[in-house]
Amino acid sequence: MCLAIPGRIIAVEDHDGARMGHVQFGGIVKQVCLDLVPQAGPDDYVLVHVGFAISKVDREEAEKTYALLESMGALAGELSPEPPGSE
């Protein structure tokens, strides 16, 4: 199952013409495409689905959603560490 998971943007950069962000999900940081949410920046929360931020979300809602997904055990497969060199 693929879920949209809330995460916090910790950095934004241009990568070969694409707006990319380092997004933190609990203790894991992944590189995410931010092109669909041009208004989002560092410290904003976004919903991420298959490597793309699809919407900006409120911090409280993001934290509640993340905690609920974590308590259901729904994050294990979704946030597994990426193999070396895939970021």
ChimeraX attribute file (.defattr): number of C-alpha atoms within 10 A of each C-alpha:
attribute: neighborCount
match mode: 1-to-1
recipient: residues
	/A:1	5
	/A:2	10
	/A:3	13
	/A:4	16
	/A:5	20
	/A:6	29
	/A:7	27
	/A:8	25
	/A:9	25
	/A:10	15
	/A:11	14
	/A:12	18
	/A:13	13
	/A:14	11
	/A:15	10
	/A:16	7
	/A:17	8
	/A:18	11
	/A:19	16
	/A:20	21
	/A:21	26
	/A:22	20
	/A:23	27
	/A:24	19
	/A:25	18
	/A:26	14
	/A:27	6
	/A:28	12
	/A:29	17
	/A:30	17
	/A:31	17
	/A:32	21
	/A:33	24
	/A:34	27
	/A:35	16
	/A:36	13
	/A:37	16
	/A:38	11
	/A:39	10
	/A:40	19
	/A:41	17
	/A:42	13
	/A:43	14
	/A:44	16
	/A:45	25
	/A:46	26
	/A:47	20
	/A:48	22
	/A:49	17
	/A:50	13
	/A:51	14
	/A:52	19
	/A:53	27
	/A:54	17
	/A:55	18
	/A:56	21
	/A:57	17
	/A:58	12
	/A:59	16
	/A:60	10
	/A:61	12
	/A:62	19
	/A:63	18
	/A:64	12
	/A:65	14
	/A:66	19
	/A:67	15
	/A:68	13
	/A:69	16
	/A:70	13
	/A:71	10
	/A:72	10
	/A:73	10
	/A:74	16
	/A:75	18
	/A:76	11
	/A:77	10
	/A:78	14
	/A:79	15
	/A:80	9
	/A:81	12
	/A:82	9
	/A:83	7
	/A:84	6
	/A:85	5
	/A:86	7
	/A:87	8
